[in-house]
């Protein structure tokens, strides 16, 4: 294998004890994904897809991995382990970890999920590959492959053959094919690593062809596939490696079979210590996906946009002009009942571990706008394989009808309050945007009557927002109609083109938001107590909204300084979770969080010096 070149921030560092850390590196292929810690241990992977049963749930099994009775991980242990170095192969999702012993022995572990074009299709199996080779000294290793089933409630039955081990877990039996002696795997024997060894964990079927040769071909093709994708990105001049790593992580959150985009790869990592704010984010939120495709579209990653538009067309067809949920399963599932997995104690023992998400039952009216904002580009962009047509527009008009009807009705809002409903300004703004963008689409399609119809509706919604959401008491727009509440989503008025940055109403709103919610280098979502009390951590996406607003308000140097400070909180893999501790900067919440990575990409593009500056 070739040596990795550093492609994220954080660089080389030591391993960390325990499962209770978000200093993790994702690998995947847009079918499955795994989180690998600094000691090259798989601590999280769900099968047969991103929202499945965790085959490796160690991340949610507490902090003690030392005892031989631990399970839920796939570890490659180096005898006398002292520290590690880790990074990705340049511009790829192929991870390289070097384990170093206290005697100077070194072992390289290369991890990836195969992904490449084959026979006219993308080969992205439910599979992971691990390649191990000695680099220095006389290293001794052991392999501990300890999967679980039933959300940590049971261990799969194990059978073996001469060169494979079968793990009969539901719903996806898996087979390990390897050139390591099978007895070494089954008995977890310490043994001398005297040459390269490979492991292919995939569907329960024989591996076709020569194993070592096949893995080498998979490695080369997978690296080439990722690097070719990155080569097509339109990057800013500055912070390119940071943006590349964020873009790759966003693509790892795509379920390519349907085009769905999960909000994060994990469930139930709490937003703050012992907060109970533990949610399952392995589903497709219409809102989160909108921001994701917006960011990737700014980089020119049209493949993600086109796939997601297909997902939305199916969702719109299923709704038949009716209710749109705020989130769906990645296979279009509407019902995502929320339950507790009692066998898993949770991240650092901070349960509960939730499966499913009750928010699928919520009324969140902003979803109608986000469907239209995501879809409307298809009527303007000549690069797309499938441009929007009249039938698509007519289907979207039904979504617009719902947006107009619900723009002044109470909902749970974008922060998904579970016990209260209000007329949230952000939801109304998105309903306005739905009508406004439909008018634009009608214009390009040559439909003047429909253009006038939707423009008039947009004017009606705008007038209602300006009358009901403006608070003379605080000289600012408010988070909900008829109140003086503040939340960070008000900063989106510029991005949605509802207000110009120079509008005095926005400058007043920005001043009120910054005063109420800014905490040094962090930004809160809101300050009012919610279903779980007072918010304790900053919401990373909102910090990026703050950075954008600073720049657009003429405070660019301050915005750049705050952006650089925020980048210091990236994990060694160059990523972010949902939340940050205001005092320490420690990351909390599900990981990697698409919202946070979107903010990073958007701010880098906004703040970067132009390419013309280097000519």
C-alpha positions as CSV (number, residue, x, y, z in Angstrom):
1,X,0.0,0.0,0.0
2,X,1.1,3.5,-0.6
3,X,1.8,5.9,2.2
4,X,-0.9,8.3,3.2
5,X,-0.6,12.0,2.8
6,X,-2.1,14.2,5.5
7,X,-5.4,15.4,4.2
8,X,-7.3,16.6,7.3
9,X,-6.5,18.8,10.2
10,X,-5.4,17.5,13.6
11,X,-2.5,15.5,12.1
12,X,-0.8,12.6,13.8
13,X,-1.6,11.8,17.4
14,X,-1.7,9.2,20.1
15,X,-4.4,6.6,20.7
16,X,-7.0,7.2,23.4
17,X,-8.2,4.6,25.9
18,X,-11.8,3.6,26.1
19,X,-14.7,3.9,23.8
20,X,-15.9,7.2,25.1
21,X,-14.4,9.6,22.5
22,X,-15.5,11.2,19.3
23,X,-12.0,11.4,18.0
24,X,-13.0,8.9,15.3
25,X,-12.4,8.5,11.6
26,X,-15.3,7.4,9.3
27,X,-14.8,5.0,6.4
28,X,-17.6,3.9,4.1
29,X,-18.9,3.5,0.5
30,X,-22.4,5.0,0.5
31,X,-23.9,1.7,1.5
32,X,-22.3,1.1,4.9
33,X,-19.9,3.1,7.1
34,X,-17.7,2.4,10.2
35,X,-16.1,4.6,12.8
36,X,-12.5,3.8,13.6
37,X,-10.7,5.0,16.6
38,X,-7.0,6.1,16.9
39,X,-6.0,2.5,17.8
40,X,-7.5,1.1,14.6
41,X,-10.5,-0.3,16.3
42,X,-13.9,-0.4,14.7
43,X,-16.2,1.0,17.4
44,X,-19.3,1.6,15.3
45,X,-20.8,0.1,12.2
46,X,-24.4,-0.7,11.3
47,X,-25.6,-3.4,8.9
48,X,-26.9,-3.9,6.3
49,X,-27.1,-0.2,5.8
50,X,-26.5,3.1,7.7
51,X,-29.7,2.8,9.8
52,X,-29.3,-0.9,10.6
53,X,-28.5,-2.9,13.7
54,X,-25.0,-2.0,15.0
55,X,-22.7,-5.0,14.2
56,X,-20.0,-3.1,16.2
57,X,-21.7,-1.1,18.9
58,X,-18.7,-0.5,21.2
59,X,-19.2,3.3,21.0
60,X,-22.4,2.9,23.1
61,X,-21.1,0.2,25.5
62,X,-19.4,2.4,28.1
63,X,-15.7,3.2,28.5
64,X,-13.9,0.0,29.4
65,X,-12.6,-2.0,26.4
66,X,-9.8,-3.7,28.3
67,X,-11.4,-6.9,29.6
68,X,-11.6,-9.9,27.5
69,X,-15.3,-10.0,28.0
70,X,-15.8,-6.8,26.0
71,X,-17.7,-7.1,22.7
72,X,-19.0,-4.9,19.9
73,X,-15.6,-4.0,18.3
74,X,-13.1,-5.2,15.7
75,X,-9.6,-4.6,17.2
76,X,-6.1,-5.2,15.9
77,X,-4.0,-5.2,19.0
78,X,-0.2,-4.6,19.0
79,X,1.7,-6.2,21.8
80,X,3.3,-3.5,23.9
81,X,1.2,-0.8,22.2
82,X,2.5,2.7,23.0
83,X,0.9,5.2,20.5
84,X,-0.4,5.5,17.0
85,X,-0.4,7.8,14.0
86,X,-3.4,8.0,11.7
87,X,-4.5,9.8,8.6
88,X,-6.3,9.2,5.3
89,X,-4.8,8.4,2.0
90,X,-4.9,11.7,0.2
91,X,-8.3,12.8,-1.0
92,X,-10.0,9.5,-0.1
93,X,-12.0,7.7,2.5
94,X,-9.3,5.1,2.9
95,X,-7.8,5.2,6.4
96,X,-4.2,4.4,7.4
97,X,-3.2,3.8,11.1
98,X,0.3,3.1,12.2
99,X,0.5,1.3,15.6
100,X,3.8,1.7,17.5
101,X,4.9,-0.5,20.5
102,X,7.1,0.5,23.4
103,X,9.9,-1.6,21.7
104,X,9.7,0.3,18.4
105,X,7.7,-2.3,16.5
106,X,5.4,-0.8,13.9
107,X,2.3,-2.1,12.2
108,X,0.3,-0.4,9.4
109,X,-3.5,-1.0,9.3
110,X,-5.3,0.2,6.2
111,X,-9.1,0.3,6.4
112,X,-11.7,1.0,3.7
113,X,-15.1,0.0,2.3
114,X,-14.8,-1.0,-1.4
115,X,-16.3,1.5,-3.8
116,X,-15.6,1.7,-7.6
117,X,-17.2,1.2,-11.0
118,X,-17.5,-2.3,-12.2
119,X,-19.4,-3.8,-15.1
120,X,-21.3,-0.5,-15.6
121,X,-22.4,-0.2,-12.0
122,X,-20.9,1.1,-8.8
123,X,-19.7,-1.8,-6.6
124,X,-20.4,-0.7,-3.0
125,X,-21.0,-3.9,-1.1
126,X,-21.9,-4.4,2.5
127,X,-18.3,-5.0,3.3
128,X,-15.1,-3.7,5.0
129,X,-11.5,-4.4,4.1
130,X,-8.6,-4.4,6.6
131,X,-4.9,-4.8,5.4
132,X,-2.2,-5.3,8.0
133,X,1.5,-5.3,7.4
134,X,4.6,-5.0,9.5
135,X,6.7,-1.8,9.1
136,X,9.5,-2.2,11.7
137,X,10.8,-4.6,14.3
138,X,9.1,-7.9,15.1
139,X,5.5,-7.0,15.9
140,X,3.1,-9.4,17.6
141,X,-0.6,-8.8,17.1
142,X,-3.9,-10.4,17.9
143,X,-7.2,-9.8,16.1
144,X,-10.4,-9.5,18.2
145,X,-13.5,-9.6,15.9
146,X,-16.4,-9.4,18.3
147,X,-19.7,-8.4,16.6
148,X,-23.0,-8.2,18.3
149,X,-26.7,-8.5,17.3
150,X,-30.1,-7.3,18.4
151,X,-28.8,-3.9,19.5
152,X,-26.2,-5.4,21.8
153,X,-28.6,-7.9,23.2
154,X,-26.9,-11.0,21.8
155,X,-23.9,-12.5,20.2
156,X,-24.1,-14.0,16.7
157,X,-23.6,-17.7,16.2
158,X,-20.1,-18.4,14.8
159,X,-19.1,-21.1,12.4
160,X,-15.8,-21.4,10.4
161,X,-14.1,-23.1,7.5
162,X,-10.5,-23.3,6.4
163,X,-10.2,-19.7,5.4
164,X,-13.3,-18.0,6.6
165,X,-15.4,-17.3,9.7
166,X,-19.2,-16.9,9.5
167,X,-21.1,-14.6,11.9
168,X,-24.8,-15.5,11.6
169,X,-26.3,-12.2,12.8
170,X,-29.8,-10.9,11.8
171,X,-30.6,-9.4,9.4
172,X,-27.2,-9.6,7.7
173,X,-25.1,-12.7,8.1
174,X,-21.4,-11.8,7.5
175,X,-18.4,-13.8,6.4
176,X,-14.8,-12.9,7.2
177,X,-12.4,-14.2,4.5
178,X,-8.7,-13.9,5.4
179,X,-5.2,-15.3,4.9
180,X,-4.7,-15.1,8.7
181,X,-5.0,-18.6,10.2
182,X,-8.6,-19.0,11.2
183,X,-7.6,-20.4,14.6
184,X,-5.8,-17.1,15.3
185,X,-9.0,-15.3,14.7
186,X,-11.3,-17.7,16.7
187,X,-8.9,-18.0,19.7
188,X,-7.7,-14.4,19.5
189,X,-4.1,-15.7,19.6
190,X,-1.1,-13.4,19.9
191,X,1.1,-14.1,16.9
192,X,4.1,-12.7,15.0
193,X,3.1,-10.6,12.0
194,X,5.8,-11.6,9.5
195,X,4.2,-10.3,6.3
196,X,1.1,-8.5,4.9
197,X,-2.3,-10.0,5.9
198,X,-5.8,-9.1,4.6
199,X,-9.3,-9.5,5.9
200,X,-12.5,-9.0,3.9
201,X,-15.7,-8.9,6.0
202,X,-18.7,-9.0,3.7
203,X,-21.9,-10.8,2.8
204,X,-22.0,-14.5,3.7
205,X,-20.8,-15.8,0.4
206,X,-17.4,-17.1,-0.9
207,X,-14.8,-14.5,-1.9
208,X,-14.3,-14.8,-5.7
209,X,-10.7,-15.1,-6.9
210,X,-7.3,-14.7,-5.3
211,X,-7.8,-12.9,-2.0
212,X,-4.6,-10.8,-1.8
213,X,-4.7,-9.9,-5.5
214,X,-8.4,-9.0,-5.3
215,X,-8.0,-6.8,-2.2
216,X,-5.1,-5.0,-3.9
217,X,-7.3,-4.3,-6.9
218,X,-10.1,-3.1,-4.6
219,X,-7.7,-0.8,-2.8
220,X,-6.4,0.8,-6.0
221,X,-9.8,1.2,-7.5
222,X,-11.4,2.6,-4.3
223,X,-8.6,5.2,-3.9
224,X,-9.0,6.2,-7.6
225,X,-12.8,6.5,-7.2
226,X,-12.5,8.9,-4.3
227,X,-9.7,10.9,-5.8
228,X,-11.6,11.2,-9.1
229,X,-14.7,12.5,-7.2
230,X,-12.6,15.0,-5.3
231,X,-10.9,16.2,-8.5
232,X,-14.3,17.4,-9.7
233,X,-14.9,19.6,-6.7
234,X,-14.8,23.4,-7.2
235,X,-12.8,24.3,-4.1
236,X,-12.0,27.6,-2.5
237,X,-8.4,28.8,-2.6
238,X,-8.0,28.6,1.2
239,X,-8.7,25.7,3.5
240,X,-8.9,23.1,0.7
241,X,-7.9,20.1,2.8
242,X,-10.5,20.9,5.4
243,X,-13.2,21.3,2.8
244,X,-12.2,18.1,1.0
245,X,-12.4,16.1,4.2
246,X,-15.8,17.6,5.1
247,X,-17.1,16.9,1.6
248,X,-16.0,13.3,1.7
249,X,-17.6,12.9,5.1
250,X,-20.9,14.3,3.8
251,X,-20.8,11.8,0.9
252,X,-20.3,9.0,3.4
253,X,-23.7,10.0,4.9
254,X,-25.4,9.3,1.6
255,X,-27.4,6.1,1.1
256,X,-26.7,6.0,-2.7
257,X,-29.4,3.3,-3.4
258,X,-32.2,5.8,-2.8
259,X,-30.3,9.2,-2.6
260,X,-31.2,9.7,1.0
261,X,-28.8,11.6,3.3
262,X,-28.6,10.8,7.0
263,X,-28.1,13.6,9.5
264,X,-25.2,11.6,11.1
265,X,-23.8,8.1,11.3
266,X,-24.6,7.5,14.9
267,X,-27.4,7.4,17.4
268,X,-27.7,8.6,21.0
269,X,-24.4,10.4,21.5
270,X,-25.8,13.0,24.0
271,X,-25.8,16.7,23.2
272,X,-24.3,17.3,26.6
273,X,-23.2,15.1,29.5
274,X,-26.0,13.3,31.2
275,X,-28.5,15.5,29.4
276,X,-30.9,12.9,28.1
277,X,-30.8,14.7,24.8
278,X,-29.9,11.4,23.0
279,X,-31.4,11.1,19.5
280,X,-31.1,8.7,16.6
281,X,-29.8,10.7,13.6
282,X,-29.4,7.9,11.1
283,X,-32.4,9.0,9.0
284,X,-33.0,11.5,6.3
285,X,-34.2,14.9,7.6
286,X,-35.6,17.0,4.7
287,X,-34.0,20.0,6.4
288,X,-30.5,18.6,7.0
289,X,-30.4,17.1,3.5
290,X,-31.3,20.5,2.0
291,X,-28.4,22.1,3.6
292,X,-26.1,19.2,2.7
293,X,-27.0,19.3,-1.0
294,X,-26.7,23.1,-0.9
295,X,-23.2,22.9,0.4
296,X,-22.1,20.1,-2.0
297,X,-23.7,21.9,-4.9
298,X,-21.6,24.9,-4.2
299,X,-18.6,22.6,-4.6
300,X,-20.1,21.2,-7.8
301,X,-20.9,17.7,-6.5
302,X,-23.9,17.2,-8.7
303,X,-24.1,13.4,-8.2
304,X,-25.3,13.9,-4.6
305,X,-27.9,16.5,-5.7
306,X,-29.2,14.4,-8.5
307,X,-29.6,11.3,-6.4
308,X,-31.3,13.3,-3.6
309,X,-33.7,14.9,-6.1
310,X,-34.8,11.3,-7.0
311,X,-35.4,10.7,-3.3
312,X,-37.5,13.8,-3.1
313,X,-39.6,12.9,-6.1
314,X,-40.5,9.6,-4.5
315,X,-41.4,11.3,-1.2
316,X,-43.5,13.9,-3.0
317,X,-45.3,11.2,-5.0
318,X,-46.0,9.2,-1.8
319,X,-47.5,12.3,-0.2
320,X,-49.8,12.9,-3.1
321,X,-50.2,16.6,-2.2
322,X,-50.6,15.9,1.5
323,X,-48.5,16.0,4.6
324,X,-44.7,15.9,4.3
325,X,-42.9,14.5,7.3
326,X,-39.7,16.2,8.6
327,X,-37.8,13.0,8.2
328,X,-37.9,9.6,6.5
329,X,-36.1,6.3,6.6
330,X,-33.3,6.0,4.0
331,X,-35.5,3.5,2.1
332,X,-38.5,6.0,2.1
333,X,-39.9,4.5,5.3
334,X,-42.5,6.8,6.9
335,X,-42.9,5.1,10.2
336,X,-39.8,5.4,12.5
337,X,-41.1,4.4,15.9
338,X,-38.8,5.4,18.7
339,X,-37.7,2.8,21.3
340,X,-35.0,2.2,23.8
341,X,-32.2,-0.4,23.3
342,X,-31.8,-1.6,27.0
343,X,-28.7,-3.8,26.4
344,X,-26.5,-0.8,25.5
345,X,-25.6,1.6,28.4
346,X,-24.8,4.4,26.0
347,X,-21.9,6.7,25.2
348,X,-19.8,6.9,28.4
349,X,-22.6,5.1,30.0
350,X,-24.9,8.1,29.4
351,X,-28.1,6.4,28.1
352,X,-30.7,6.0,26.9
353,X,-29.8,4.6,23.5
354,X,-32.7,5.4,21.2
355,X,-33.7,3.6,18.0
356,X,-36.0,5.4,15.7
357,X,-37.1,9.0,16.1
358,X,-40.4,10.3,17.3
359,X,-39.9,13.5,15.2
360,X,-41.3,11.6,12.2
361,X,-44.7,12.4,13.8
362,X,-44.0,16.1,14.2
363,X,-45.5,19.0,12.2
364,X,-42.5,20.9,10.9
365,X,-43.7,23.2,8.2
366,X,-40.3,24.3,7.0
367,X,-39.9,20.9,5.2
368,X,-42.2,22.1,2.4
369,X,-39.8,24.9,1.6
370,X,-36.7,22.8,1.8
371,X,-38.2,20.3,-0.7
372,X,-38.8,23.1,-3.2
373,X,-35.5,24.8,-2.6
374,X,-33.6,21.6,-3.1
375,X,-35.7,20.7,-6.2
376,X,-35.9,24.0,-8.0
377,X,-32.3,24.0,-9.3
378,X,-33.3,21.2,-11.7
379,X,-35.2,23.8,-13.7
380,X,-32.2,26.0,-14.1
381,X,-29.1,23.8,-14.3
382,X,-28.2,22.6,-17.8
383,X,-25.5,20.2,-16.4
384,X,-28.0,17.8,-14.9
385,X,-28.7,14.4,-16.6
386,X,-32.3,14.8,-15.8
387,X,-33.5,18.4,-15.9
388,X,-36.8,19.4,-14.3
389,X,-39.9,19.2,-16.4
390,X,-43.5,20.3,-16.3
391,X,-44.7,17.2,-14.5
392,X,-42.1,17.8,-11.8
393,X,-43.2,21.4,-11.5
394,X,-46.9,20.4,-11.1
395,X,-45.9,17.9,-8.4
396,X,-44.0,20.7,-6.6
397,X,-47.0,23.0,-6.8
398,X,-48.8,20.6,-4.5
399,X,-46.0,21.0,-2.0
400,X,-46.2,24.8,-2.5
401,X,-50.0,24.6,-1.8
402,X,-49.2,23.0,1.5
403,X,-46.6,25.5,2.3
404,X,-48.9,28.4,1.7
405,X,-51.7,26.8,3.7
406,X,-49.5,26.2,6.7
407,X,-47.2,29.2,6.7
408,X,-49.0,30.8,9.7
409,X,-49.9,27.6,11.6
410,X,-48.2,26.3,14.7
411,X,-45.6,23.6,14.5
412,X,-42.7,22.0,16.4
413,X,-40.1,24.2,14.5
414,X,-36.7,23.3,13.3
415,X,-35.5,22.6,16.8
416,X,-38.1,19.9,17.1
417,X,-39.7,20.9,20.5
418,X,-41.6,17.9,21.7
419,X,-44.1,19.5,24.1
420,X,-45.0,22.8,22.6
421,X,-46.1,24.3,19.3
422,X,-45.8,27.9,18.0
423,X,-45.9,29.7,14.7
424,X,-42.1,29.6,14.2
425,X,-40.6,32.4,12.0
426,X,-38.1,30.0,10.4
427,X,-40.9,27.7,9.3
428,X,-42.8,30.7,7.8
429,X,-39.7,31.9,6.1
430,X,-39.3,28.5,4.4
431,X,-42.9,28.6,3.3
432,X,-42.3,32.1,1.8
433,X,-39.2,30.7,0.0
434,X,-41.3,27.8,-1.3
435,X,-43.7,30.2,-3.0
436,X,-40.9,32.6,-4.2
437,X,-38.9,29.9,-5.8
438,X,-41.9,28.3,-7.5
439,X,-42.5,31.7,-9.1
440,X,-38.9,31.6,-10.3
441,X,-39.3,28.1,-11.7
442,X,-42.6,29.0,-13.4
443,X,-40.8,31.9,-15.1
444,X,-38.0,29.7,-16.6
445,X,-40.7,27.2,-17.8
446,X,-42.6,30.0,-19.6
447,X,-45.7,29.8,-17.4
448,X,-46.5,33.5,-16.7
449,X,-49.9,32.8,-15.0
450,X,-48.3,30.4,-12.5
451,X,-45.4,32.8,-12.0
452,X,-47.8,35.6,-11.1
453,X,-49.8,33.2,-8.8
454,X,-46.8,32.1,-6.8
455,X,-45.3,35.6,-6.6
456,X,-48.6,36.9,-5.2
457,X,-48.6,34.1,-2.6
458,X,-45.0,34.9,-1.7
459,X,-46.0,38.5,-1.2
460,X,-48.8,37.4,1.1
461,X,-46.5,35.3,3.3
462,X,-43.9,38.0,3.4
463,X,-46.4,40.6,4.6
464,X,-47.6,38.2,7.4
465,X,-44.0,37.6,8.5
466,X,-43.2,41.3,8.5
467,X,-46.3,42.1,10.5
468,X,-46.3,39.2,13.0
469,X,-42.7,38.3,13.5
470,X,-41.2,41.8,13.9
471,X,-40.9,42.8,17.6
472,X,-40.8,46.5,18.3
473,X,-39.9,45.6,21.9
474,X,-36.5,44.3,20.9
475,X,-36.1,45.9,17.5
476,X,-35.7,42.6,15.9
477,X,-37.5,39.8,14.2
478,X,-38.5,37.2,16.8
479,X,-38.3,33.4,16.7
480,X,-42.1,33.0,16.7
481,X,-45.0,35.2,15.9
482,X,-46.1,37.6,18.6
483,X,-43.2,37.0,20.9
484,X,-39.8,38.6,21.8
485,X,-38.0,35.3,21.7
486,X,-34.7,34.9,19.8
487,X,-33.1,32.0,18.1
488,X,-30.2,31.6,15.7
489,X,-32.3,30.6,12.7
490,X,-33.2,34.3,12.2
491,X,-29.7,34.7,10.7
492,X,-30.9,32.6,7.8
493,X,-33.0,35.6,6.5
494,X,-30.1,36.6,4.3
495,X,-29.3,33.2,2.9
496,X,-32.9,32.7,2.0
497,X,-32.9,36.2,0.3
498,X,-35.8,37.4,2.5
499,X,-33.6,40.4,3.6
500,X,-30.5,42.1,2.4
501,X,-27.5,42.3,4.8
502,X,-27.8,46.1,4.7
503,X,-31.5,46.1,5.7
504,X,-31.8,47.9,9.1
505,X,-34.3,45.2,10.2
506,X,-31.6,42.6,9.7
507,X,-28.9,44.6,11.4
508,X,-31.2,45.0,14.4
509,X,-32.0,41.3,14.3
510,X,-28.3,40.3,14.1
511,X,-27.5,42.6,17.0
512,X,-30.3,41.0,19.1
513,X,-29.2,37.4,18.1
514,X,-25.6,38.0,18.9
515,X,-26.3,39.7,22.2
516,X,-28.7,36.9,23.3
517,X,-27.0,33.8,22.0
518,X,-23.3,34.4,21.5
519,X,-21.0,32.9,24.1
520,X,-17.5,34.0,23.2
521,X,-16.5,31.8,20.2
522,X,-19.7,29.8,20.4
523,X,-23.3,30.2,19.4
524,X,-26.4,28.8,21.1
525,X,-29.5,27.8,19.2
526,X,-31.8,29.5,21.7
527,X,-31.8,30.2,25.4
528,X,-35.3,29.5,26.6
529,X,-35.7,26.2,28.5
530,X,-37.1,23.4,26.3
531,X,-38.4,19.9,27.0
532,X,-35.1,19.0,28.7
533,X,-34.3,22.3,30.5
534,X,-31.8,25.0,29.7
535,X,-29.5,24.2,26.7
536,X,-25.9,23.5,27.9
537,X,-23.8,23.3,24.8
538,X,-23.3,25.4,21.7
539,X,-24.7,24.2,18.4
540,X,-21.8,24.1,15.9
541,X,-24.0,24.9,12.8
542,X,-25.2,28.1,14.5
543,X,-21.6,29.2,15.1
544,X,-21.1,28.9,11.4
545,X,-24.2,31.0,10.8
546,X,-22.7,33.6,13.1
547,X,-19.5,33.6,11.1
548,X,-21.5,34.1,7.9
549,X,-23.5,37.0,9.4
550,X,-20.3,38.6,10.7
551,X,-18.8,38.6,7.2
552,X,-21.9,39.8,5.5
553,X,-22.2,42.6,8.0
554,X,-18.7,43.8,7.1
555,X,-16.9,42.3,10.1
556,X,-14.8,40.0,7.9
557,X,-11.6,39.9,9.9
558,X,-13.6,38.9,13.0
559,X,-15.4,36.2,10.9
560,X,-12.0,34.8,9.7
561,X,-10.6,34.8,13.2
562,X,-13.7,33.0,14.6
563,X,-13.6,30.5,11.7
564,X,-9.9,29.7,12.4
565,X,-10.7,29.2,16.0
566,X,-13.6,26.9,15.2
567,X,-11.3,24.8,13.0
568,X,-9.1,24.2,16.0
569,X,-12.0,22.1,17.5
570,X,-11.9,19.6,14.5
571,X,-11.1,16.0,15.4
572,X,-7.9,14.5,14.2
573,X,-9.9,13.2,11.2
574,X,-10.9,16.8,10.4
575,X,-14.6,16.6,11.4
576,X,-17.1,17.9,13.8
577,X,-20.1,16.5,15.8
578,X,-23.3,18.5,16.5
579,X,-22.4,20.4,19.7
580,X,-19.5,21.9,21.6
581,X,-18.9,22.5,25.3
582,X,-18.8,26.3,25.7
583,X,-16.0,26.2,28.2
584,X,-13.8,23.4,27.0
585,X,-14.7,23.1,23.3
586,X,-15.2,19.3,23.8
587,X,-17.4,17.8,21.1
588,X,-20.8,16.3,22.0
589,X,-23.7,15.0,19.9
590,X,-23.9,12.6,17.0
591,X,-21.0,12.3,14.7
592,X,-20.1,13.2,12.1
593,X,-22.8,15.8,11.9
594,X,-23.9,17.0,8.4
595,X,-25.1,20.4,9.7
596,X,-21.6,21.1,11.1
597,X,-19.8,20.1,8.0
598,X,-22.1,22.1,5.8
599,X,-21.3,25.2,7.9
600,X,-17.6,24.5,7.5
601,X,-17.8,24.2,3.7
602,X,-20.1,27.3,3.4
603,X,-17.9,29.5,5.5
604,X,-14.7,28.4,3.8
605,X,-16.2,29.4,0.4
606,X,-17.5,32.7,1.7
607,X,-14.3,33.8,3.5
608,X,-11.6,32.4,1.2
609,X,-9.4,34.7,-0.9
610,X,-10.4,34.4,-4.6
611,X,-8.4,32.3,-7.0
612,X,-7.6,35.4,-8.9
613,X,-5.4,36.6,-6.0
614,X,-2.7,34.0,-6.9
615,X,-2.4,35.0,-10.5
